[in-house]
Amino acid sequence: MTTSTRLLIHGASGRMGQALLRLAAEDVSLQVVAAVVRRAPAQRVIDGVPHFAASELSGAPDFDVAIDFSLPEGFDPVLALCVARGAAFVSGTTGIDAAQQAALAAAAQRIALTWASNFSLGVAVLADLVERAAASLPGWDCDIVESHHVHKKDAPSGTALTLGESARHGGAEPHYASLRAGDIIGEHLVQFTGLGERVELVHRATNRDIFARGALHVARQLPGRAPGRYSVRDLVASGAG
């Protein structure tokens, strides 16, 4: 009989947290044992899932992996709890500072963890293709064009910068362009241009659930692995979520 992976979802009241709760409930291989929100919840158990305030985090039941999509000020306590309990850690919290990045590196000596700006499995494959294309097309121009909704503040996007790092690993020097329009969820075009020809690699997100599905995929793969920092790309080959 297969044992379910026990999840703690940190930042459960946010858009990503709500998607994680909804999708995890549909997956028999996952069991959400705690949902952590910023303030004391009005209802302690919702759809069978115990809810805790962030201040009550230390009282959460045992879990195999925590998934964190919160704010930088909530990042340190949940990472520390995972280290203390020897649980795996998955985070998509953005805006963390250099000290928090250093804490991630230190934690990776003791637990398996993944921090990523984008949990789309398709983007993980795109990053691999970009690196290989850059290595195969030395001397070609590399341009990354990213498009998002009008409310997105940062530019280039974190995903575009991650794709740029993949291009650099392959030997290219990327240039960036950003577009903010309408309600675009996320589109990334990586273009390699030579004399008389052009190669385009594109990923388009049409549903925000892809990011939650990717995080749940990673969460299923991390428990039981040796301590270390794993990328989404490292875990794609383990099977699609």
N, C-alpha and C positions, 0 to 999 in steps of 0.2 A: 504494500500500500504506500503510495507516494505521499510524503509529508509536504504540507503547504509551506511556502515561504512566508514568514511572519513580517509584516510591514508596519513601520511607524511612519506616518505621513506628517511632515512638519511644514506648516504653512497651509493647513487644510482648508482655510476659509477663502483663500485666493482662487483665481481662475484656474490655475494649474492644479492646485490642491483639490478643487472640486472635480476636475476631469480625472485626476488620479483615483479619487474615491469611487467615482462612477464606473470607470473601466476596470478597476481592481475587483469590484463586486461581481463582474461578469466572468472572472477568471478563476477557475477552481484550484489553480496552482498557487493562488495568492490568498492570504488572510490578513486583513488590516486589523491590527490589535490595538492601535491608538491613532487618533487624529489630533494633532496639536494646533491650536489657534491662539491668536495673540491675547485675547481677553477671556475671562471665565465664561464658558459656554452657557447659554440659557437652558440647553437640554444636554444632559450628560451622556446619553446614549442615543445615537441617531442611526437608524437602519442597522442596528446591531453593532455599531462601531462606537467604543468608548471615546469620548472627547475630553481633552485636557487643555487648560490654559498654559501658555508658555511658561508661566511661573511654576507650574506643577510638573514640568518636564521630567524631573528626577524620579517622580512617582509612576512613570509609565511602566507597563508590564514588559516582560522580556520580548525582544524582537530580534530578527536575523539581520535586517537591513533598514536603515532610515532613508527616506527620500525627502529632501529638503528643497522647497521652492518658497523661500521666505524673503526676508530683508537682511542686509548685512549685520544689523544689530542682533538678529536672532541666530546667526550662523555659528558663532563660537560655542554657545551652550550645547547645541545638538551635535556638533562635531566632537566636543569633549565627552558627551555621553556615549557616543559610539566607541570612542577609544577606551573609555572606562569599562564598557561592557563587552568589548571585543566584537562588536557588530560592524557590518559593512556600512558604507556611507555613499549616498548618491546625491549630488547637489547641482541644481541649476540656478542657484542664487547669484545674481549679478551685482556688480559694484563692490565686491570684496577688495580690501586693500592689501598692501604688500605684507603686512603682519599676518593677515589671514591666509594669504597664499603660503607664507612660511609655515603656518600651523598645519595647513594641508600636507605640505611636504614632510613635516615631522610625523603627522598621523599615519602617513603612508608607510612608515617604517613598522607600524604595529597592526594596521588593518587594511583590508582591500577597500579602495574608494575610487570614485569617478566624480570629477567636477567638469562640466562642459557648458559652453554657451548655447549649444543647440543639441537636442537629443533625437533629432530626426535620423532614422537609420539611412534614409536616402542621402542626406547630407554627409554622413560618415563615409558612404561609398563614393560620393562625389569628391571628397577630400583625397581619397586614395587615387582616384582617376586623375585629379589635378596634378598630384605629385608625379605620377607616372608620365603624364603628358609633358610636363615641364622638363623632365629628364630626357625624354625622347625628342624634344624639339628645342635644342640649345640655340640661343640667339634670337628666338622668336619673341615678339612683344607679348606681354601678358597683362590683360585688363580684367578687372573684376567689377561688375556692375550689380549693385544690390538695390532692390525696390521694396519699400514697406509702407504701411499706412501713415497717414499724416500726423499721428500722435507719437510716433517713435522719435525720440530725441537724439540718440547717439548715431553718429555717422562717421566712418563706415560702421556697419553693424558688427557685432562680435563674431557672427558667422563669417562675414566677409574677411575679417582679419584672420580667422582660423584657416580659411581657404588660402589666404595669402601666405601663411606660414607653410602650408603644404606645397605651394608653388616654390617658395624659397628653398625648401628641402630638396626639390627637384632641380634647383639651379636657376630658376627664373626670378626676375625682380618685378613684382606686381604693381600695378597702378589701380586706383580705386575711383569709382564714381557712385554717387548715392542719389536715389529718387524717393521722394515722399509724396504719395498720392492716394487719395481715396481710402479704401479699406483693405489694401493689399496685405495679405498675411505675411508673405515673405517670398521673394524670388531672388535667385542668385545666378548670374551668368559669369562664367569664367571663359574668356576668349583668348586664344593664342593665334597671333597673326604673323604670317611669313610673307614672302614675295609671291603674290598671285594666289594665295590660298589662306583659308582661315578655319580653325577648329573651334567649335563652341560646345561647352559643357554647361548644362542648365538644370537647376532644381527649382520647382515651383511647389509651394505649400498651398493646398486648397482647403485644409481643415486643421484646426489647432490641435486636434486630438493626436496628431502624429507625434507631437513632442511628449505628451503624456505616455503614449504607447512605447516610445523609445526609452523613456525613463524606467518604465515597468520592465521592459526587456532587460535593461542593464541590471535592475534590482534582482531579477531572477538569476542572473549569471554570476553575481559577485560573491554571495555567501559560500564559504568553503574554499575560496581561492587564497593563495598566499598573499601576505601583505604587499601592498604596492599601489601605485597610481595607474589605473587603467583608463584608456580612452574609449569612447563609444566605438571607434574603429576596431579596437582590440577585441570587442565583444560581439560585433556583427556576425562574425563567422560562426558563432555558437548557436545561430538559429534566429530567424526573424521572430519578432514579438507578435 
